[in-house]
Amino acid sequence: MTIATLAPIASCIQLLPQLHKTYTTESVKYLSFYSLLLIFTSNLLWTLHGYFIADNALIASGFINFAIIVPLLWLYVKYHP
């Protein structure tokens, strides 16, 4: 496995602990909405870059990241007072 494959995998799993904690505690007290939006935007740009250079690893990791960040954003909106 190359670094070009490992980096997107690491990127995919980085928010899983936060998603789990937010879901189980039903609290977004220490979660920054703007940080989540920045991560979402960054992921969108990397996914588009992967599409334009035909890099399947970047495209796949982008979709996996969206599957994590979108529910996290939804939970933020749901649990934010």
TAQUIQUI-V981183 format. One record per pair of residues at least 6 apart in sequence whose ideal C-beta (glycine too) atoms are under 6 Angstrom apart, sorted by the first residue. I is the first residue (numbers start at 1). GAP is how many residues later the second one is. Records with the same first field share a line. If there is no record, write none. Layout:
I: GAP  GAP
This chain:
5: 52
8: 49  50  53
11: 50
12: 49  52  53
15: 53
19: 49  53
22: 6  53
26: 53
28: 48  51  52
31: 45
33: 43
36: 37
39: 30
40: 29
43: 19  22
46: 16
47: 15
50: 8  9
51: 8
